[in-house]
Amino acid sequence: MSWTRVPALGLFVGLTTGLLGPAAWAEEIGDDLASVARTGPGGRGSIAARKATDRLARNGLELLPRLLEAMDTDNIVAANWYRIVYEQITRRELARDPVPDFPVSFLKTYITNPKRQGRVRRLVLDLVERLEPGTTASLVPGLLADPEFRDDAVVAALARGDRAKQAGRNREAFGEYRKAFRAARNSGQIGTAADRLKAVGQEVSIVAHMGFVTNWFLLGPFDAPGTTGFELVLPPEKQVAAGVDLAATYTGKGGGRIKWTRHHSGDRFGQSNLNGAIAAVKEAVGYAYTEVISPRKQSVQIRCGADDNITIWLNGKRVLRRLQWLNGTRLDRFRTTVTLKKGRNRMLVKVCQGPQHKNPAVPNNWSLQLRICDAGGGGVGVTSGLPAATEKNTSVSRESVR
């Protein structure tokens, strides 16, 4: 059995099933698709959806365009019902001998459309790979900027670079590794691409590429018994609208005096260990303050993670608040979209430290990781607006940084 190539989409879209005319068929299909679309959690609409999917599954390849359009939905329950129909139709058609013409050109267009749901695009790619072996290898490498296939394309670029390096073609290897680094968004691939570039003589900055904020003033620890810290309104929060006073001192945990101190994260991915930078304590609150310079007014994403939880104010306005104890710091765990003004932007971050874990062997991590990027996860040209740090001067007045 051999897989056949496809005619133009227009040759099959107009097909009808049974004795229905085109208009009646289209109306019946629309009603059944709508019945499925009304399903939801808790079994809502499942009886009607079952009847509708049974009828839909009796159709042939002529249904695929409308079915894939319907599958492009955020309603996971409905998407699963649609997938049942999709799999029944495609499985039945693939089992025919000879295999009928599938609309491969249309399907490839669907696969490469980044506005479509990623899970459906992968499903369709699996189908086209069966029809035309080698499709994945030909399509995916060109999808370096695609939100669904980016990681796959980066893997392909790294592999091409490795082959070129092994063959002694270092210039070609550099080009492939550079493509991979620029496109990569997950930490493992970014680190791998950076290491590969270093191996061919090119140093790159992961911090700049990803937009990590690494320059801070830190303050703490404030006392916060149990898990009370998240709701406590401490002095830096009271000052945030007018401007944080970096020259002030406060009463900290245990009654000692605390003040703002400069901190630079040397971590490859911009993570700050607050146990080391502030103090190794439990049941406490710490603050991080920074200023960043934006080359223009722009909409950006703040992506962050913190152990234990995090609150962020930008230019005096609270823009993110996440209450999750013992959650760990993971890349891009929390996200919010904000607008940076052109020039200087002030940011205050609050990170709580909770009680000791019930298992004493589990360490009480206290950490912060934050970056400013575009919707695709790339840096946006933001730079630090804090004054240069010196060993003698680790804090500055409010007036010098506002």
FIRO-554420 format. One record per residue (C-alpha): residue in one letter; x, y, z. Coordinates in steps of 0.2 Angstrom, whole numbers, padded with zeros to 4 digits, always signed. Example, Ala and Ser with C-alpha at 12.3 -4.5 7.8 and 13.67 -1.06 7.14 Angstrom:
BEGIN
A+0062-0022+0039;S+0068-0005+0036;
//
This chain:
BEGIN
M+0000+0000+0000;S+0007+0017-0004;W+0001+0034+0003;T-0006+0046-0010;R-0003+0064-0012;V-0018+0076-0012;P-0029+0086-0023;A-0033+0104-0020;L-0044+0108-0005;G-0058+0114-0016;L-0060+0097-0024;F-0067+0089-0008;V-0074+0103+0003;G-0090+0103-0007;L-0093+0084-0005;T-0109+0079+0004;T-0114+0063+0014;G-0129+0052+0011;L-0143+0060+0002;L-0142+0078+0010;G-0139+0093-0001;P-0125+0104+0002;A-0135+0117+0012;A-0144+0104+0023;W-0127+0094+0026;A-0118+0110+0031;E-0132+0114+0043;E-0133+0097+0051;I-0114+0097+0053;G-0115+0115+0061;D-0128+0109+0073;D-0118+0094+0079;L-0102+0104+0080;A-0111+0117+0091;S-0118+0103+0102;V-0100+0098+0106;A-0094+0116+0109;R-0107+0117+0123;T-0099+0103+0133;G-0090+0107+0149;P-0083+0101+0166;G-0094+0089+0176;G-0101+0081+0161;R-0111+0096+0155;G-0119+0092+0138;S-0111+0075+0137;I-0126+0066+0131;A-0129+0078+0117;A-0111+0078+0113;R-0110+0059+0112;K-0125+0058+0099;A-0117+0073+0089;T-0100+0064+0088;D-0108+0048+0083;R-0116+0057+0068;L-0100+0067+0064;A-0089+0052+0064;R-0100+0045+0049;N-0093+0058+0038;G-0077+0057+0028;L-0062+0068+0023;E-0074+0082+0018;L-0077+0086+0036;L-0059+0089+0041;P-0058+0108+0037;R-0073+0111+0048;L-0068+0099+0061;L-0050+0106+0063;E-0058+0123+0064;A-0069+0117+0079;M-0054+0108+0087;D-0045+0125+0088;T-0053+0129+0105;D-0048+0132+0123;N-0063+0121+0129;I-0053+0106+0133;V-0068+0095+0135;A-0075+0100+0118;A-0058+0097+0110;N-0057+0079+0117;W-0074+0075+0109;Y-0069+0083+0093;R-0053+0072+0093;I-0063+0057+0095;V-0072+0061+0078;Y-0055+0066+0070;E-0047+0049+0075;Q-0062+0039+0070;I-0062+0047+0052;T-0044+0047+0049;R-0041+0029+0056;R-0055+0023+0044;E-0049+0032+0029;L-0031+0027+0032;A-0037+0008+0033;R-0045+0009+0015;D-0035+0001+0001;P-0031+0011-0009;V-0030+0026+0003;P-0040+0040-0003;D-0033+0057-0006;F-0030+0067+0010;P-0030+0086+0009;V-0011+0087+0013;S-0008+0104+0007;F-0022+0111+0018;L-0015+0100+0033;K+0002+0107+0031;T-0004+0125+0031;Y-0013+0121+0047;I+0002+0113+0055;T+0013+0129+0051;N+0000+0142+0057;P+0006+0148+0074;K-0011+0155+0078;R-0019+0137+0079;Q-0019+0126+0095;G-0002+0118+0097;R-0009+0101+0103;V-0020+0100+0087;R-0006+0105+0076;R+0005+0091+0083;L-0009+0078+0080;V-0011+0084+0062;L+0008+0083+0059;D+0008+0065+0065;L-0005+0061+0052;V+0004+0070+0038;E+0020+0061+0043;R+0011+0045+0039;L+0005+0051+0023;E+0022+0058+0018;P+0036+0052+0028;G+0049+0065+0031;T+0037+0079+0033;T+0042+0082+0051;A+0061+0083+0046;S+0057+0095+0032;L+0044+0107+0041;V+0050+0108+0059;P+0068+0115+0057;G+0060+0131+0050;L+0049+0134+0065;L+0062+0141+0076;A+0050+0155+0081;D+0035+0145+0083;P+0027+0143+0100;E+0023+0125+0098;F+0037+0118+0088;R+0051+0130+0094;D+0059+0117+0105;D+0059+0104+0092;A+0067+0116+0079;V+0081+0120+0092;V+0085+0102+0094;A+0087+0101+0075;A+0098+0116+0075;L+0109+0109+0089;A+0110+0093+0080;R+0115+0101+0063;G+0128+0111+0073;D+0135+0095+0081;R+0137+0087+0064;A+0146+0102+0057;K+0158+0103+0072;Q+0162+0085+0071;A+0166+0087+0052;G+0177+0102+0056;R+0166+0115+0049;N+0166+0127+0064;R+0159+0142+0055;E+0144+0132+0050;A+0143+0125+0067;F+0143+0142+0075;G+0129+0148+0063;E+0118+0133+0069;Y+0122+0135+0087;R+0118+0154+0086;K+0101+0150+0078;A+0098+0138+0092;F+0103+0150+0106;R+0093+0165+0099;A+0077+0154+0097;A+0078+0144+0113;R+0067+0148+0128;N+0068+0134+0140;S+0083+0134+0152;G+0090+0117+0147;Q+0091+0121+0128;I+0098+0139+0132;G+0112+0132+0143;T+0116+0119+0130;A+0117+0131+0115;A+0127+0143+0126;D+0139+0129+0130;R+0140+0124+0112;L+0144+0142+0106;K+0158+0143+0119;A+0165+0127+0112;V+0167+0136+0096;G+0174+0151+0103;Q+0159+0162+0106;E+0154+0168+0123;V+0136+0174+0125;S+0125+0181+0139;I+0110+0171+0144;V+0105+0185+0156;A+0104+0198+0142;H+0096+0185+0130;M+0082+0181+0142;G+0080+0198+0151;F+0085+0193+0168;V+0086+0206+0182;T+0102+0203+0192;N+0105+0220+0200;W+0095+0223+0216;F+0095+0232+0233;L+0090+0219+0246;L+0082+0222+0263;G+0078+0210+0277;P+0074+0199+0286;F+0058+0206+0294;D+0050+0195+0307;A+0034+0186+0300;P+0028+0172+0312;G+0022+0156+0303;T+0014+0161+0286;T+0009+0179+0291;G+0022+0187+0280;F+0011+0188+0264;E-0002+0199+0272;L+0009+0210+0283;V+0011+0227+0276;L+0029+0232+0281;P+0038+0249+0278;P+0044+0247+0260;E+0026+0243+0255;K+0020+0259+0263;Q+0033+0269+0254;V+0031+0262+0237;A+0019+0275+0229;A+0031+0289+0234;G+0047+0280+0231;V+0057+0268+0242;D+0069+0276+0254;L+0085+0266+0251;A+0094+0276+0264;A+0082+0271+0278;T+0085+0258+0292;Y+0072+0247+0300;T+0070+0235+0315;G+0072+0218+0308;K+0069+0200+0314;G+0076+0198+0332;G+0076+0217+0335;G+0092+0221+0325;R+0094+0235+0313;I+0093+0231+0295;K+0096+0242+0279;W+0096+0240+0260;T+0112+0232+0253;R+0117+0230+0235;H+0116+0213+0227;H+0121+0206+0211;S+0116+0188+0206;G+0130+0179+0197;D+0119+0164+0193;R+0118+0160+0175;F+0099+0161+0175;G+0098+0176+0186;Q+0092+0167+0202;S+0096+0175+0219;N+0099+0165+0234;L+0091+0175+0248;N+0097+0164+0262;G+0114+0169+0257;A+0111+0187+0252;I+0100+0192+0266;A+0100+0179+0280;A+0097+0160+0282;V+0081+0162+0292;K+0063+0155+0293;E+0047+0164+0295;A+0053+0181+0288;V+0050+0193+0274;G+0063+0201+0262;Y+0062+0214+0249;A+0071+0217+0233;Y+0072+0234+0224;T+0078+0238+0207;E+0076+0251+0193;V+0077+0247+0175;I+0079+0258+0159;S+0068+0254+0145;P+0073+0261+0128;R+0055+0265+0124;K+0037+0264+0130;Q+0033+0245+0128;S+0021+0231+0133;V+0031+0217+0141;Q+0030+0202+0152;I+0037+0200+0169;R+0040+0182+0172;C+0046+0176+0189;G+0047+0163+0202;A+0050+0164+0221;D+0052+0153+0236;D+0040+0155+0245;N+0029+0168+0237;I+0030+0184+0228;T+0022+0202+0226;I+0028+0215+0214;W+0025+0233+0212;L+0030+0243+0196;N+0031+0262+0197;G+0021+0262+0213;K+0007+0250+0207;R+0005+0232+0212;V+0005+0221+0197;L+0007+0204+0203;R+0003+0194+0219;R+0005+0175+0221;L+0002+0166+0237;Q+0009+0149+0236;W+0020+0142+0251;L+0033+0129+0247;N+0031+0131+0229;G+0050+0132+0224;T+0058+0144+0211;R+0055+0138+0193;L+0058+0147+0177;D+0043+0158+0172;R+0032+0151+0185;F+0022+0167+0186;R+0018+0179+0173;T+0010+0196+0171;T+0009+0209+0157;V+0014+0227+0161;T+0018+0243+0152;L+0036+0250+0154;K+0037+0269+0152;K+0052+0275+0142;G+0067+0278+0153;R+0067+0274+0172;N+0055+0261+0179;R+0055+0257+0198;M+0051+0239+0204;L+0049+0233+0222;V+0047+0214+0225;K+0042+0205+0241;V+0047+0187+0245;C+0041+0178+0260;Q+0050+0164+0269;G+0039+0151+0278;P+0041+0139+0292;Q+0053+0124+0291;H+0046+0110+0281;K+0038+0096+0291;N+0052+0085+0285;P+0067+0092+0293;A+0078+0085+0279;V+0070+0097+0266;P+0080+0113+0265;N+0071+0130+0268;N+0075+0138+0251;W+0073+0157+0250;S+0075+0163+0232;L+0070+0175+0218;Q+0071+0174+0199;L+0064+0188+0188;R+0065+0193+0170;I+0057+0206+0158;C+0054+0199+0141;D+0042+0200+0126;A+0027+0188+0124;G+0039+0176+0115;G+0051+0175+0130;G+0065+0185+0122;G+0074+0200+0130;V+0067+0218+0126;G+0083+0228+0128;V+0080+0233+0146;T+0095+0238+0156;S+0099+0241+0174;G+0095+0259+0181;L+0104+0257+0197;P+0120+0267+0201;A+0136+0257+0199;A+0140+0248+0215;T+0156+0250+0225;E+0163+0241+0240;K+0162+0257+0251;N+0144+0263+0246;T+0131+0249+0246;S+0116+0260+0248;V+0111+0276+0241;S+0098+0290+0244;R+0081+0290+0237;E+0085+0306+0228;S+0099+0298+0218;V+0090+0284+0211;R+0072+0291+0208;
//
